[in-house]
Amino acid sequence: MAGNTSDKLQQLRQILAEVTDLNRAALVLEWDQETYMPPGGVQGRAEQLATLLRLSHVMFTGADVGRLLDGLEDELSSAPFDSDEASIVRVTRRDYDQARKLPPDLVAEIARAGSVARPVWEKARRDEDFNLFAPYLAKNVELNRRIADALGYRDRPYDALIDRSEPGMTTKQLTAIFAELKEAIVPLVAGIARNADAVDDSVLYRGFDPDLQVSYALDVVKRLGYDLERGRQDISTHPFSTGFGPGDVRITTRVSRDFFNECLFGSIHESGHAMYNQGMSAEIDRTPLWDGASPGVHESQSRLWENLVGRSLPFWRHFYPSLRKAFPEPLTGVDEEAFYRAVNRSHPSFIRVEADEVTYNLHVLLRFELENELLEGKLEVKDVPEAWNARFKSYVGLDVPNDREGALQDIHWSFVSFGIFPGYTIGNLVSAQLMEKIRADIPDLDAQVEKGQFAALLGWLRKNVHRHGRKFTPDELLERATGKPLTAAPWIAYVRKKFGALYGLQAVRS
Ligand code: ZN
């Protein structure tokens, strides 16, 4: 490589490193806001975040970055597509062009709106009072629309927002995927409803000591491969994971005495996210490549560990004896197979994050539709609860009793985030698509899991997914890892087989 090129690359990497530091400092402040900050800190924190993110935006979108990118694109035109150099330049260019289209004032306004709306959303949710939150959601809709306008789009405003989080995806593609899923899920849900008694999950509500649950969950995720020398777990209202660099990737969880799934599966889910970040190559640290390929691909890692591993029979064959030792009273008279069945009960429910694997994507479909309609002015904010409840009834078959269990349940609409929800469904599909290939590459995976051995699985993910960070788009990553772009077929086959067996429905076809 010419000295000239490495000079420019070094200059670019220096700027990107400082931008990354500012962004990570903002993430630390956000983590603190969700875990330990007293209520009085809200206003000050909003200002701090706005300042940090404005500085990072100004630094990243400066003329220096543009000039260095121009030069490096010429000089690295023959570098391999998947090399760190070419990838840093390619992904930085994509981010740079998008960021340049967003005026700094808009960026600061987005950050401020999020911090101010968060506590209002929390109060509105607690009080089941959508009207309290409505003006803040209206502001967020307006800001989402301004982002879409600033970025530009060919077909629908949502295209600008989805491409921003899931590069390469369009509203049209997603509409087709959701239609395919709906066609497969609806008959499955109906079949399960006919045999609802086949699975009993009453054991999950027998009362589990909360402190013990938190420490048990932490022990499990440690054994899956979450590295606590470079991580920690705390409690928050809405569980999340956040990474400040390879040496510090944290998770949060929440715990309920009366519902077992919340803490353990929440922790496994977040550790799946965290192991992704912990597995990213050190060479791409402090660059835009040090992150998930997309929120959807990030979600594939959490879902893979939570559902395809954590809700499998081999997993419980391994962990059930220790769980029973930790909670002898509530687990009296329940064997591992019964417990496996309990944690997999499919049952229409109101809360997305508690939804079972079968109905989950219907929750996402609802949000995908409402966000599109809000953005295009086909739905007014004040009518959101009514639209939510009507659609929920038609998709999931339940009457929503209040806004806490309806339109106010997700933290996402308390900040400017349209276009993120489809990532959850993409995550489910990607997890099954990867697992199909993993099973081909590691034929004795189930036997390993049953012995509590997760190193080969984690190693496969590190090699094929984690280390690359954002180097590839979701479809590029899937092509390289599985030989195919995104497809719903493996996920549909997976839920049909698993839930067909659980509910005695072997004959279910769409
Ligand atoms: Zn997640």
Boltz pocket constraint, residues with backbone or C-beta under 6 A from the ligand:
constraints:
  - pocket:
      binder: B
      contacts: [[A, 269], [A, 273], [A, 298], [A, 299], [A, 302]]
      max_distance: 6.0
